[in-house]
Amino acid sequence: KAGVTQTPRYLIKTRGQQVTLSCSPISGHRSVSWYQQTPGQGLQFLFEYFSETQRNKGNFPGRFSGRQFSNSRSEMNVSTLELGDSALYLCASSRWTSGVQETQYFGPGTRLLVL
Amino acid sequence: AQKVTQAQTEISVVEKEDVTLDCVYETRDTTYYLFWYKQPPSGELVFLIRRNSFDEQNEISGRYSWNFQKSTSSFNFTITASQVVDSAVYFCALSDFGTGGNEKLTFGTGTRLTIIP
């Protein structure tokens, strides 16, 4: 069974630009979560999508947004990039069984560098 | 608010030694999940284990074992007979029971484990 895939794996942007990251969950997983990992702040939750709806959001500015498509694939967008947005962005997918979320499995991440 | 503390920032041991990674958590929830993930240099977080708050049984999987003690809010991870391939950053994480749309993982700061050949 294929794991979580993320594209692109590496990205270099300049301040002020915007970027879109993509995540394809494990087949059958309808929940997709996004996390940001930086040396200073560690792993922080960005948001979670389920059935095309954002259900939960972390403490990030509105420049960070996302969406989920009917096939459960998700995209994350960051507008007006800042140097501090340089990070590893990790996507995780999970399945729900009987109303309870199962384990989140992570993709390889997209490493974003903002210059 | 939930919080996970991994006090050990870095640990180095010689190959074949046993090593224990500590994890202490805080939560007001009575039901929750605890996790350990491994992050090798490639960056991907690899799932190792999930325990729910109802189950305090210790678990062993090959060279890995986990000790969950609710009384001390700890969920420690021991690697027996360590190998070079165990070198990675290990994260302990906590989430609520995931029935109310609040499924985020709260991570500790990680412990960088280096196994010296």
HADDOCK unambig.tbl for C-alpha pairs under 7 A between the chains (distance, minus, plus):
assign (segid A and resid 42 and name CA) (segid B and resid 109 and name CA) 5.93 0.50 0.50
assign (segid A and resid 43 and name CA) (segid B and resid 107 and name CA) 6.24 0.50 0.50
assign (segid A and resid 45 and name CA) (segid B and resid 104 and name CA) 6.39 0.50 0.50
assign (segid A and resid 45 and name CA) (segid B and resid 105 and name CA) 6.98 0.50 0.50
assign (segid A and resid 55 and name CA) (segid B and resid 101 and name CA) 5.94 0.50 0.50
assign (segid A and resid 56 and name CA) (segid B and resid 101 and name CA) 6.66 0.50 0.50
assign (segid A and resid 56 and name CA) (segid B and resid 102 and name CA) 6.14 0.50 0.50
assign (segid A and resid 99 and name CA) (segid B and resid 99 and name CA) 6.00 0.50 0.50
assign (segid A and resid 100 and name CA) (segid B and resid 98 and name CA) 5.67 0.50 0.50
assign (segid A and resid 100 and name CA) (segid B and resid 99 and name CA) 5.25 0.50 0.50
assign (segid A and resid 101 and name CA) (segid B and resid 98 and name CA) 5.29 0.50 0.50
assign (segid A and resid 101 and name CA) (segid B and resid 99 and name CA) 6.87 0.50 0.50
assign (segid A and resid 105 and name CA) (segid B and resid 47 and name CA) 6.60 0.50 0.50
assign (segid A and resid 106 and name CA) (segid B and resid 44 and name CA) 6.57 0.50 0.50
assign (segid A and resid 106 and name CA) (segid B and resid 45 and name CA) 5.66 0.50 0.50
assign (segid A and resid 106 and name CA) (segid B and resid 46 and name CA) 6.96 0.50 0.50
assign (segid A and resid 107 and name CA) (segid B and resid 44 and name CA) 5.95 0.50 0.50
assign (segid A and resid 108 and name CA) (segid B and resid 43 and name CA) 6.03 0.50 0.50
assign (segid A and resid 108 and name CA) (segid B and resid 44 and name CA) 4.17 0.50 0.50
assign (segid A and resid 109 and name CA) (segid B and resid 43 and name CA) 6.79 0.50 0.50
assign (segid A and resid 109 and name CA) (segid B and resid 44 and name CA) 6.37 0.50 0.50
